[in-house]
């Protein structure tokens, strides 16, 4: 017995534990999954109910109304109501069968089978989005109608809560209205581009016919547009519109709504067949069209909202009075004498302390009825010429090199660094040694190019980027030109918008504000979006830099030698700069021989403490030149608008920062080596003689040269100012290239002996002694320890082999700038 027991025990131990069946494990997994699914479904249903309870109530008014977005000016008044246009509506019984077939085929093939939401469509859409790159939506036509009536169409607003409420309202709507009524609501409500709402409205506006009179091809175009109305606009994007129309036709064929022959005939129809010219009913639209276009873009870029479909109250920074006056200045002969009807004008007015865009116009004599037309005010493809010098050359020189305005620089024969391309001035002559103030006031090209090389492209690039001005390849030719080889939309180069914003930083003391068209949005539910439009500004430069530029640019307008005297407004504290572009030699050969001083672009940019205003003038055809007879237009437009807007604000002057000291007419940095010392001389002259304190001008030491450069002999600033002549206020008396900038009564006493000066510019430096500058006038950028004025500065100026230089640089100098010579009407004969 014992053996038998042991045997059974051993046999049991040998068998081990009994294995569970596979079926039992699968059953437990199935039960677990079932429970999990139930929990998820219950939780989902609870969450859906929680969200759905807060859904808005269905309303006939909301279902039928257009989604109007209102644009408010800075004074709180509505200046445009996008969506308020009259609609042509149809009743359910008037919907053409072909239109119904087209909409259902392209938007919701199971429209007549679902209850407002379509689980099959949702599942198919999800699978398609996982397996392909083309994203598809799962919304039914009913859901789309709900979304258009109650919710934002922006992707970022498609939250789980909104989707739940959308689905719940769609189901409720299907219970309360017939399919035909729902489809009619959709047809009458959708946005159709060009400010038109409803398909019947689009039919009447596009073709001058009712929907039931359209051809199959026209029906298909209308049915496909609501998906992306502006993108499929047949007036603007015909290729895209045709592709969408043909897609609608194919879905109708696939859905057995049309025959193969009908499909082929319709798809072969030209997309513009039957289209008629659009009419604009809103007379005020012309005043605000360009501004409105930028408002719409800013709202979309910063919030993702659709102005046409989200029903927004948009509060803008528009000054209605300024905008209308700018329009009238540009589009009438009441203020400016235009050479012809084809000359174009683009202009932007900005408030310096906020960056708010107060007015803007992007074209002249624009075709009647144009909606959201081309805005040249934000276009960066044209050249702003010498208006770039303060931001590209002189601003960086004051910022990084701490030069005084009295620093000596030589206007002499000079070529781009690492290049044989020679730069010339507008008059093909050279004026020898002069101060930086005089060089900018007279807009000499060679000093500007020298400063570029001296400061260096890298530092200049940093300075420009602080002003939101970018170049993919910044090179030395950009010292006197805004041309950019690469555009990339409006990313690279300069526009009137960018230039006004950059000069605004000079006006406010060095802070850059991004231009702002909008200050806030109020949504349909009463909530506000403010943060997206707040602009605190960022430091772009030292206040000393901004003030020095402003102080010189004042002289551009008021000095007899300045190029911008045509912009002068009596009593107004303002600063500004002229600028013209140039043609290449090849382009000049194509122009008529009798054209005087031809230029593709003529500009003026100026500012007060209250406004910065940039004006571009030219022709759409670049080969139609601005001539000496019409170069006054840019400064005329500036003067007329600036005088108007400045009449109702305080006329405030700029205050000099603590970091500067003024001696005579020049500005110096306190504590810098080149700042004149009041104890260095007790002479009544503004400068000491070379033998009094400075070593020979041939010495390479920058410190010695700086000491001799600007040191006045007076013991106080007041004495210096009273007893010495102001060089920038004296008209030049020069034999082409030898300006005498000291009055004849003091030349013998104050000028160094010719034998003590380097003889690099014998015709322009022997007698020339700008009072606040160096006794070493022909040492150019001597502050850096270099005595080479032929471009041997310590920093390079970028890629000088750039095609932009080679193509036009030999004429770059001709874009700048002649001293103003009043014509018979008191205007400049040439703006440069």
ChimeraX attribute file (.defattr): number of C-alpha atoms within 10 A of each C-alpha:
attribute: neighborCount
match mode: 1-to-1
recipient: residues
	/A:1	6
	/A:2	7
	/A:3	8
	/A:4	9
	/A:5	10
	/A:6	11
	/A:7	12
	/A:8	12
	/A:9	11
	/A:10	11
	/A:11	11
	/A:12	11
	/A:13	10
	/A:14	9
	/A:15	8
	/A:16	8
	/A:17	8
	/A:18	6
	/A:19	6
	/A:20	8
	/A:21	8
	/A:22	8
	/A:23	9
	/A:24	10
	/A:25	11
	/A:26	11
	/A:27	11
	/A:28	11
	/A:29	12
	/A:30	12
	/A:31	12
	/A:32	12
	/A:33	12
	/A:34	12
	/A:35	12
	/A:36	12
	/A:37	12
	/A:38	12
	/A:39	12
	/A:40	12
	/A:41	12
	/A:42	12
	/A:43	12
	/A:44	12
	/A:45	12
	/A:46	12
	/A:47	14
	/A:48	18
	/A:49	14
	/A:50	14
	/A:51	17
	/A:52	19
	/A:53	11
	/A:54	11
	/A:55	17
	/A:56	12
	/A:57	10
	/A:58	16
	/A:59	11
	/A:60	9
	/A:61	9
	/A:62	14
	/A:63	19
	/A:64	16
	/A:65	16
	/A:66	27
	/A:67	25
	/A:68	19
	/A:69	23
	/A:70	21
	/A:71	25
	/A:72	20
	/A:73	19
	/A:74	18
	/A:75	12
	/A:76	12
	/A:77	12
	/A:78	15
	/A:79	19
	/A:80	19
	/A:81	14
	/A:82	22
	/A:83	22
	/A:84	16
	/A:85	15
	/A:86	13
	/A:87	18
	/A:88	17
	/A:89	18
	/A:90	18
	/A:91	12
	/A:92	16
	/A:93	10
	/A:94	11
	/A:95	17
	/A:96	15
	/A:97	11
	/A:98	20
	/A:99	21
	/A:100	16
	/A:101	21
	/A:102	29
	/A:103	25
	/A:104	22
	/A:105	23
	/A:106	19
	/A:107	21
	/A:108	18
	/A:109	18
	/A:110	15
	/A:111	19
	/A:112	11
	/A:113	10
	/A:114	16
	/A:115	19
	/A:116	24
	/A:117	23
	/A:118	19
	/A:119	13
	/A:120	12
	/A:121	19
	/A:122	16
	/A:123	12
	/A:124	15
	/A:125	16
	/A:126	15
	/A:127	12
	/A:128	15
	/A:129	14
	/A:130	11
	/A:131	9
	/A:132	9
	/A:133	8
	/A:134	8
	/A:135	12
	/A:136	15
	/A:137	13
	/A:138	19
	/A:139	23
	/A:140	24
	/A:141	23
	/A:142	27
	/A:143	23
	/A:144	18
	/A:145	24
	/A:146	23
	/A:147	23
	/A:148	23
	/A:149	26
	/A:150	24
	/A:151	23
	/A:152	22
	/A:153	18
	/A:154	14
	/A:155	9
	/A:156	10
	/A:157	14
	/A:158	15
	/A:159	10
	/A:160	12
	/A:161	16
	/A:162	19
	/A:163	19
	/A:164	20
	/A:165	26
	/A:166	27
	/A:167	25
	/A:168	21
	/A:169	24
	/A:170	25
	/A:171	17
	/A:172	15
	/A:173	21
	/A:174	17
	/A:175	12
	/A:176	12
	/A:177	10
	/A:178	12
	/A:179	20
	/A:180	15
	/A:181	15
	/A:182	19
	/A:183	20
	/A:184	22
	/A:185	23
	/A:186	24
	/A:187	27
	/A:188	22
	/A:189	26
	/A:190	24
	/A:191	27
	/A:192	26
	/A:193	20
	/A:194	20
	/A:195	17
	/A:196	26
	/A:197	30
	/A:198	25
	/A:199	29
	/A:200	24
	/A:201	25
	/A:202	23
	/A:203	23
	/A:204	16
	/A:205	19
	/A:206	21
	/A:207	20
	/A:208	17
	/A:209	15
	/A:210	17
	/A:211	23
	/A:212	15
	/A:213	13
	/A:214	20
	/A:215	14
	/A:216	20
	/A:217	23
	/A:218	23
	/A:219	26
	/A:220	28
	/A:221	25
	/A:222	31
	/A:223	26
	/A:224	25
	/A:225	23
	/A:226	23
	/A:227	15
	/A:228	14
	/A:229	19
	/A:230	19
	/A:231	16
	/A:232	25
	/A:233	20
	/A:234	21
	/A:235	17
	/A:236	11
	/A:237	12
	/A:238	16
	/A:239	13
	/A:240	15
	/A:241	25
	/A:242	24
	/A:243	16
	/A:244	22
	/A:245	25
	/A:246	23
	/A:247	17
	/A:248	29
	/A:249	30
	/A:250	22
	/A:251	21
	/A:252	23
	/A:253	19
	/A:254	13
	/A:255	15
	/A:256	12
	/A:257	18
	/A:258	18
	/A:259	11
	/A:260	13
	/A:261	10
	/A:262	14
	/A:263	20
	/A:264	14
	/A:265	11
	/A:266	19
	/A:267	21
	/A:268	11
	/A:269	15
	/A:270	11
	/A:271	22
	/A:272	15
	/A:273	10
	/A:274	14
	/A:275	15
	/A:276	13
	/A:277	12
	/A:278	16
	/A:279	12
	/A:280	15
	/A:281	10
	/A:282	10
	/A:283	9
	/A:284	12
	/A:285	17
	/A:286	21
	/A:287	20
	/A:288	21
	/A:289	21
	/A:290	23
	/A:291	24
	/A:292	22
	/A:293	15
	/A:294	18
	/A:295	22
	/A:296	19
	/A:297	16
	/A:298	18
	/A:299	21
	/A:300	14
	/A:301	11
	/A:302	11
	/A:303	15
	/A:304	16
	/A:305	22
	/A:306	17
	/A:307	23
	/A:308	25
	/A:309	24
	/A:310	22
	/A:311	24
	/A:312	25
	/A:313	21
	/A:314	25
	/A:315	22
	/A:316	26
	/A:317	24
	/A:318	28
	/A:319	18
	/A:320	19
	/A:321	13
	/A:322	18
	/A:323	21
	/A:324	18
	/A:325	17
	/A:326	25
	/A:327	22
	/A:328	17
	/A:329	19
	/A:330	26
	/A:331	19
	/A:332	14
	/A:333	11
	/A:334	9
	/A:335	15
	/A:336	19
	/A:337	13
	/A:338	19
	/A:339	13
	/A:340	8
	/A:341	11
	/A:342	15
	/A:343	21
	/A:344	21
	/A:345	25
	/A:346	26
	/A:347	31
	/A:348	29
	/A:349	32
	/A:350	28
	/A:351	26
	/A:352	30
	/A:353	19
	/A:354	19
	/A:355	27
	/A:356	25
	/A:357	26
	/A:358	26
	/A:359	27
	/A:360	35
	/A:361	27
	/A:362	24
	/A:363	23
	/A:364	20
	/A:365	14
	/A:366	14
	/A:367	10
	/A:368	11
	/A:369	16
	/A:370	15
	/A:371	19
	/A:372	17
	/A:373	15
	/A:374	15
	/A:375	18
	/A:376	25
	/A:377	24
	/A:378	23
	/A:379	20
	/A:380	23
	/A:381	19
	/A:382	24
	/A:383	26
	/A:384	31
	/A:385	25
	/A:386	33
	/A:387	27
	/A:388	26
	/A:389	28
	/A:390	26
	/A:391	23
	/A:392	29
	/A:393	28
	/A:394	28
	/A:395	27
	/A:396	28
	/A:397	24
	/A:398	23
	/A:399	20
	/A:400	16
	/A:401	15
	/A:402	19
	/A:403	24
	/A:404	26
	/A:405	27
	/A:406	26
	/A:407	28
	/A:408	34
	/A:409	29
	/A:410	28
	/A:411	28
	/A:412	24
	/A:413	18
	/A:414	20
	/A:415	20
	/A:416	27
	/A:417	22
	/A:418	13
	/A:419	13
	/A:420	13
	/A:421	19
	/A:422	18
	/A:423	24
	/A:424	25
	/A:425	25
	/A:426	22
	/A:427	15
	/A:428	13
	/A:429	15
	/A:430	23
	/A:431	23
	/A:432	25
	/A:433	32
	/A:434	30
	/A:435	27
	/A:436	27
	/A:437	28
	/A:438	25
	/A:439	24
	/A:440	26
	/A:441	28
	/A:442	24
	/A:443	32
	/A:444	26
	/A:445	27
	/A:446	29
	/A:447	30
	/A:448	29
	/A:449	25
	/A:450	30
	/A:451	28
	/A:452	31
	/A:453	25
	/A:454	23
	/A:455	25
	/A:456	23
	/A:457	25
	/A:458	15
	/A:459	17
	/A:460	25
	/A:461	20
	/A:462	15
	/A:463	21
	/A:464	19
	/A:465	12
	/A:466	19
	/A:467	26
	/A:468	19
	/A:469	22
	/A:470	19
	/A:471	20
	/A:472	14
	/A:473	16
	/A:474	23
	/A:475	26
	/A:476	30
	/A:477	27
	/A:478	28
	/A:479	30
	/A:480	32
	/A:481	30
	/A:482	27
	/A:483	23
	/A:484	22
	/A:485	16
	/A:486	14
	/A:487	17
	/A:488	11
	/A:489	11
	/A:490	15
	/A:491	15
	/A:492	21
	/A:493	28
	/A:494	29
	/A:495	27
	/A:496	29
	/A:497	25
	/A:498	23
	/A:499	27
	/A:500	28
	/A:501	31
	/A:502	31
	/A:503	33
	/A:504	33
	/A:505	27
	/A:506	31
	/A:507	28
	/A:508	24
	/A:509	25
	/A:510	24
	/A:511	26
	/A:512	27
	/A:513	27
	/A:514	21
	/A:515	21
	/A:516	22
	/A:517	27
	/A:518	26
	/A:519	18
	/A:520	19
	/A:521	23
	/A:522	17
	/A:523	17
	/A:524	16
	/A:525	9
	/A:526	10
	/A:527	9
	/A:528	14
	/A:529	15
	/A:530	12
	/A:531	11
	/A:532	15
	/A:533	18
	/A:534	14
	/A:535	16
	/A:536	12
	/A:537	15
	/A:538	14
	/A:539	14
	/A:540	23
	/A:541	22
	/A:542	18
	/A:543	22
	/A:544	24
	/A:545	27
	/A:546	27
	/A:547	23
	/A:548	24
	/A:549	23
	/A:550	24
	/A:551	20
	/A:552	27
	/A:553	25
	/A:554	23
	/A:555	26
	/A:556	30
	/A:557	24
	/A:558	22
	/A:559	20
	/A:560	20
	/A:561	23
	/A:562	29
	/A:563	30
	/A:564	35
	/A:565	26
	/A:566	26
	/A:567	31
	/A:568	21
	/A:569	15
	/A:570	8
	/A:571	7
	/A:572	16
	/A:573	15
	/A:574	29
	/A:575	27
	/A:576	32
	/A:577	32
	/A:578	35
	/A:579	29
	/A:580	31
	/A:581	27
	/A:582	27
	/A:583	24
	/A:584	16
	/A:585	13
	/A:586	10
	/A:587	13
	/A:588	16
	/A:589	10
	/A:590	9
	/A:591	14
	/A:592	11
	/A:593	8
	/A:594	7
	/A:595	14
	/A:596	13
	/A:597	17
	/A:598	26
	/A:599	23
	/A:600	22
	/A:601	26
	/A:602	34
	/A:603	31
	/A:604	31
	/A:605	28
	/A:606	30
	/A:607	30
	/A:608	27
	/A:609	23
	/A:610	20
	/A:611	26
	/A:612	32
	/A:613	31
	/A:614	33
	/A:615	30
	/A:616	29
	/A:617	29
	/A:618	28
	/A:619	15
	/A:620	15
	/A:621	11
	/A:622	14
	/A:623	16
	/A:624	17
	/A:625	24
	/A:626	26
	/A:627	21
	/A:628	17
	/A:629	19
	/A:630	23
	/A:631	30
	/A:632	29
	/A:633	29
	/A:634	28
	/A:635	31
	/A:636	23
	/A:637	26
	/A:638	30
	/A:639	20
	/A:640	17
	/A:641	22
	/A:642	25
	/A:643	15
	/A:644	14
	/A:645	17
	/A:646	15
	/A:647	10
	/A:648	8
	/A:649	10
	/A:650	10
	/A:651	14
	/A:652	12
	/A:653	11
	/A:654	15
	/A:655	8
	/A:656	17
	/A:657	15
	/A:658	10
	/A:659	13
	/A:660	20
	/A:661	18
	/A:662	19
	/A:663	24
	/A:664	24
	/A:665	21
	/A:666	25
	/A:667	24
	/A:668	25
	/A:669	21
	/A:670	16
	/A:671	12
	/A:672	13
	/A:673	17
	/A:674	26
	/A:675	24
	/A:676	29
	/A:677	18
	/A:678	16
	/A:679	11
	/A:680	15
	/A:681	19
	/A:682	14
	/A:683	14
	/A:684	16
	/A:685	21
	/A:686	28
	/A:687	28
	/A:688	25
	/A:689	20
	/A:690	20
	/A:691	11
	/A:692	12
	/A:693	14
	/A:694	20
	/A:695	14
	/A:696	18
	/A:697	24
	/A:698	14
	/A:699	16
	/A:700	17
	/A:701	17
	/A:702	19
	/A:703	17
	/A:704	20
	/A:705	28
	/A:706	27
	/A:707	20
	/A:708	27
	/A:709	29
	/A:710	30
	/A:711	27
	/A:712	31
	/A:713	24
	/A:714	28
	/A:715	19
	/A:716	15
	/A:717	17
	/A:718	12
	/A:719	16
	/A:720	24
	/A:721	17
	/A:722	13
	/A:723	13
	/A:724	22
	/A:725	21
	/A:726	18
	/A:727	23
	/A:728	25
	/A:729	16
	/A:730	15
	/A:731	15
	/A:732	15
	/A:733	11
	/A:734	12
	/A:735	11
	/A:736	13
	/A:737	18
	/A:738	22
	/A:739	23
	/A:740	23
	/A:741	24
	/A:742	22
	/A:743	16
	/A:744	10
	/A:745	8
	/A:746	12
	/A:747	16
	/A:748	12
	/A:749	11
	/A:750	19
	/A:751	21
	/A:752	20
	/A:753	14
	/A:754	12
	/A:755	8
	/A:756	15
	/A:757	20
	/A:758	18
	/A:759	13
	/A:760	17
	/A:761	21
	/A:762	14
	/A:763	17
	/A:764	27
	/A:765	26
	/A:766	24
	/A:767	21
	/A:768	23
	/A:769	28
	/A:770	28
	/A:771	31
	/A:772	30
	/A:773	27
	/A:774	30
	/A:775	32
	/A:776	29
	/A:777	29
	/A:778	31
	/A:779	26
	/A:780	30
	/A:781	27
	/A:782	28
	/A:783	25
	/A:784	19
	/A:785	18
	/A:786	19
	/A:787	24
	/A:788	15
	/A:789	21
	/A:790	20
	/A:791	27
	/A:792	16
	/A:793	25
	/A:794	14
	/A:795	17
	/A:796	21
	/A:797	29
	/A:798	21
	/A:799	18
	/A:800	21
	/A:801	17
	/A:802	16
	/A:803	12
	/A:804	18
	/A:805	25
	/A:806	18
	/A:807	16
	/A:808	21
	/A:809	26
	/A:810	21
	/A:811	24
	/A:812	27
	/A:813	26
	/A:814	24
	/A:815	29
	/A:816	27
	/A:817	25
	/A:818	22
	/A:819	25
	/A:820	21
	/A:821	18
	/A:822	14
	/A:823	11
	/A:824	8
	/A:825	7
	/A:826	9
	/A:827	21
	/A:828	27
	/A:829	21
	/A:830	23
	/A:831	32
	/A:832	29
